[in-house]
Amino acid sequence: MLVHLLTNRIYLGEICHKGTAYPGEHEPIIDRDLWDTVQTKLSDHRRDRRSGAGASQPSLLIGMMVDGLGRPMTPSHASKGSTRYRYYISRQEPGDPCSTEKAWRIPASEIEPLVVRELCRFAETGLREAVIAAAPSAQQLQLFDQRAREFAKGLAGMPTAAQRERLQALRT
């Protein structure tokens, strides 16, 4: 509710109609500099929330998971007492042909360690097979093996936010 108050252009002396802001017939209550400062802070906060920055229990796989029907999975949680249970749940859009299918719900505490473990295993073994197929020199293969081990060791020991950054970098 507070965000709506802080983004209401009426305080800036404007009127909005169908998504377009027009000069109003009333005097602004706040000046443009203050408005711009607040909007910048709100924008930064939205970016931080979307990325999970600063979250006490960040979601490692946010924006990277889909269910078996191809629907994006989004982080969610339930609380019981002081315990918080995190999940990834299929996002169901209205009008989606898959909306009659039940949403998938996967515990984050099970899927996140599994993904990290399998990615580390792949970096140390499976990826090596693909590199060998490219017929590198012995020196190149040795360097690759060293970097793959460093990647796997580093990924497994990182905080969740750093792991997410590394996984996002792999996607590009």
C-alpha positions, -999 to +999 in steps of 0.1 A: +000+000+000+028+024+008+044+018-026+011+030-043+013+062-022+050+067-031+043+062-069+011+083-071+019+110-096-009+132-082+016+144-055+039+155-084+011+177-098+001+152-126-029+132-135-027+097-151-052+084-176-048+050-194-011+048-184-002+083-196+007+112-172-006+146-180+000+180-162-027+185-136-046+216-127-033+214-091+000+224-076+025+196-069+029+187-032+065+174-036+093+187-059+107+167-089+141+160-072+125+143-042+102+124-065+131+111-087+151+101-056+122+081-042+116+064-076+152+055-079+152+039-044+120+020-052+135+007-084+167-004-067+146-022-040+125-040-067+157-052-084+171-064-051+139-083-042+138-099-077+174-111-074+170-122-038+198-098-027+197-094+011+172-123+016+178-143+047+171-175+027+176-166-010+162-188-037+191-203-057+171-213-088+149-183-092+141-178-129+159-210-139+133-237-133+103-250-153+081-279-145+074-309-167+048-289-187+072-260-194+056-237-169+080-214-150+085-223-113+087-195-088+099-195-052+073-195-024+073-204+012+051-216+041+058-210+077+050-231+107+059-214+140+094-200+135+103-225+108+101-214+071+097-240+044+108-229+010+094-244-022+094-239-060+058-239-074+046-239-110+033-205-120-002-209-134-013-181-157-050-175-164-059-188-199-029-211-199-039-245-215-019-261-187-039-243-160-061-274-155-030-293-145-021-292-108+009-270-100+041-287-091+055-280-057+092-290-051+109-284-017+138-260-022+158-278+005+158-309-017+162-295-053+189-268-046+215-291-031+208-317-058+213-291-086+246-279-071+258-315-065+250-325-101+265-294-116+297-300-096+297-336-107+292-326-143+319-300-142+344-326-129+334-356-151+307-351-178+321-319-192+356-335-194+342-360-219+330-332-242+364-315-239+382-347-248+361-350-279+375-317-290+410-333-289+429-308-268+466-310-260+476-327-228+484-294-213+450-279-222+432-309-207+452-306-175+444-269-173+407-277-179+407-304-152+422-280-127+397-252-135+367-277-134+378-289-099+382-253-088+347-244-102+331-274-085+349-268-051+341-231-052+305-236-062+298-261-034+313-238-007+297-205-018+268-188-001+235-192-020+235-156-035+270-162-050+260-196-063+230-180-080+253-154-096+275-182-109+245-202-122+231-171-140+265-166-156+265-201-170+231-195-186+244-168-208 
